[in-house]
Amino acid sequence: MFAAGLALWLLIGIAAALTMRVVYKAAETATPVTFAFGIFGAFIGGMLGMSPYIHHNPVPLRFGGILGALLGAVFFTFLYHYTARKAI
């Protein structure tokens, strides 16, 4: 269950990076950096979303972990593209 949850977070990060490359593309953004921010955001958000359950049953497949991974991945990739667009 734990490995499946981490794999799901990885897929969420990749999907968020792909979506952000299509929806909100800035001129100076690099594809590998976008994927790195998506995966990083998914893992950070997933861990934060899972933190209320840490003493009971810390399984990444809980709703909080999945929602946190989704929000974290979208937030970090959006932040990267937004700052790259403003830097130009």
N, C-alpha and C positions, 0 to 999 in steps of 0.2 A: 504493500500500500504506500509506503513512504517513497520508494523509487518511482512509482507511477505518478504520485503527486508532483515530484520534482520534474519528471518528464513533461507533465501537463504544464507546469510553470514555464518550462523551456519553450514549448510550443506556443504558449500565450505570448511570450516575449518575441518570438520570431514573427508571429502573426501581427502583432502590434507594429513591429518595425516595417513589415511589408505594407501594411495599411498606411502608415505615416509617410512612407516613400511615395505612395501614389496620391494621397490626399493633400499633404502639406509639404511640398517639395521646395527646398531652398536651393539656391544656386551653388553654394559652397559646401554642401553636406556630402559626406562620404558614406557609401553603403556599408562598409564594415563597421564604421563607428555607429551608424544607426542601429545595426543589429546588436552591437555590444551594449548600447544604452537600453535597447528593448529587453534584452536578456537580464541585464543588471537590474533594471526597474522591476521586472517580473519577480526576481528572487527577493529583492528588498521588500517590495509590496506584499509578496506572499508571506514572508516571515513576519512582517508587521501585522498582517491580517490573521495569522495563526497564533500570535502571541497571547491572546486571551485564553487559549486552550492549553498553554504550555504545561500546566500542572495536572491536567486531566488526561488528555489524549492528543498529543501533538501530531495530527495527521494532516499532511498538506492538501488532501482532497476535501477538507471541510469547506463550507461556503465562504467563510471569512478568508481563508487562504487563497482561494480561487479569485474572489473579488479583489482582494488586495493585490494579487499578481496582475490582474487585468488593469486596475487603476494605476499601479506603479509603472507598468510597461508603457501605458499610454502617456502618463505624465512625463516620464524621463525622455521618451522619444520626442514628444511635443516640445519640451523645454530645449532639447538640443536643436531641433529645427527652427524654433523661434529665435534662439540666440544667434544661430548661424545666419538667419535672414537679416537680423538687426545689425550684425557686424559688418555687413557689406555696405 
